[in-house]
Amino acid sequence: MNWQQRIEQALREQQQQNAYRQRQVHYGVNGRHVALNGRCYLNFSSNDYLGLSQHQAVIAAWQRGAERYGVGSGGSAHVSGFSAAHQQLEQQLADWLGYPRALLFISGYAANQAVLAALMRNGDAILADRLSHASLQEAAHLSPAQLRRFQHNRPEKLAALLQKKCLGQQLVITEGVFSMDGDTAPLVELQALAQQHAAWLLVDDAHGIGSYGDRGRGSCWQQNVKPEILVITFGKAFGVSGAAVLCSDFLAEYLLQFARHLIYSTAMPPAQACAVQAALHCIQQGDHLRQQLQSHIRQFRTGAAQLALPLADSESAIQPLLVGDNQQALQLAECLRTHGIWATAIRPPTVPLGSARLRLTLSATHQAQDIERLLEVLDVATR
Ligand SMILES: *Cc1c(COP(=O)(O)O)cnc(C)c1O
């Protein structure tokens, strides 16, 4: 097969499996609404859980940051891209979450790649929850370590893997709140098991940070667990973009030497670090936003249970409706659209085969009447 045939075949297969992905151009979006195709939809597909992407204080901080520092960082953090705004943000994150150090990354994807690439060696094992994010799974595949996956949220399966012989070091990986299922990892059990075997624990709390725990400190704080490596991202509840790795002093120093995604990549713009600082402040003061979100989650789950909708076991802002078949998931999303509701059908390989779903996400910026409307439409659409 030549290049053209290879690519055409892959595209054809993607279409045949109803797995073809397309982007949609929007003309304005926030946690509550999205304007697309000349129409305004209620938005139930955003990760902007607290609505901070539109928060005046965050926008103003970005603007002031741009005026002070310009729009770009001008280089990698090791060369000339590390500003006072970056340093302050790292310190604020470390203090907030009770870690000696925080290191900024341009994205959660890069952070996960960087950490695994820098840490893992031949003979090591990565023991990962089966539903861990693609960025973790891919990093694990690319690393010289062996990837062993355990059944989702089943510590006893991890225990069995930990019994297996491993010549090197073992790293246990999980998400805090799972991105496509919305359920929470049993972090206490996972950490205890890791400790028994002198393994380290990495928790990717992309969907937990900001939305849960005292002052928004996320899943780990909520469960009183302190993993050796905590990855947080700023593209979800923070409403911005970027990520940080929280860890010990000596691991931070190690990553500064060996994390190639830091060394060979332009640092995030300082103005963005200013915006993330402002978002962090909103999160720390954001009990009212988290209460609002919790109230929407309760309202949705109560209503959905009354309608006997196929709810997943999730107490978080991520409320998937399990459909199964790709085509049916797409049809359901389409039907919602005709009723003015935007929600995305999530299909394999993002989720396991045969578990296509409508991934609904709730935001503090929704109003009770929006949830009510969502339930009405779902009632009609699933008949
Ligand atoms: C979104 C997400 C990432 C990637 O973060 P980006 O900053 O968007 O690259 C990593 N892990 C999990 C669990 C995520 O949901």
The ligand as a Tripos MOL2 file, in Angstrom:
@<TRIPOS>MOLECULE
LIG
   15    15     1     0     0
SMALL
NO_CHARGES

@<TRIPOS>ATOM
      1 C1         -7.9060   16.6290   29.6430 C.3       1 LIG1
      2 C2         -7.0530   15.6030   30.3080 C.ar      1 LIG1
      3 C3         -5.6710   15.5570   30.1180 C.ar      1 LIG1
      4 C4         -4.9950   16.4240   29.1240 C.3       1 LIG1
      5 O1         -4.8810   17.7030   29.5980 O.3       1 LIG1
      6 P1         -4.6840   18.8870   28.5430 P.3       1 LIG1
      7 O2         -4.2080   19.9940   29.3940 O.co2     1 LIG1
      8 O3         -6.0130   19.1180   27.9290 O.co2     1 LIG1
      9 O4         -3.6630   18.4080   27.5630 O.co2     1 LIG1
     10 C5         -4.9430   14.6590   30.8430 C.ar      1 LIG1
     11 N1         -5.5380   13.8010   31.6870 N.ar      1 LIG1
     12 C6         -6.8600   13.7830   31.8700 C.ar      1 LIG1
     13 C7         -7.4490   12.8180   32.8260 C.3       1 LIG1
     14 C8         -7.6640   14.6680   31.1760 C.ar      1 LIG1
     15 O5         -8.9800   14.6370   31.3170 O.3       1 LIG1
@<TRIPOS>BOND
     1     1     2 1
     2     2     3 ar
     3     2    14 ar
     4     3     4 1
     5     3    10 ar
     6     4     5 1
     7     5     6 1
     8     6     7 2
     9     6     8 1
    10     6     9 1
    11    10    11 ar
    12    11    12 ar
    13    12    13 1
    14    12    14 ar
    15    14    15 1
@<TRIPOS>SUBSTRUCTURE
     1 LIG1         1 GROUP 0 **** ****
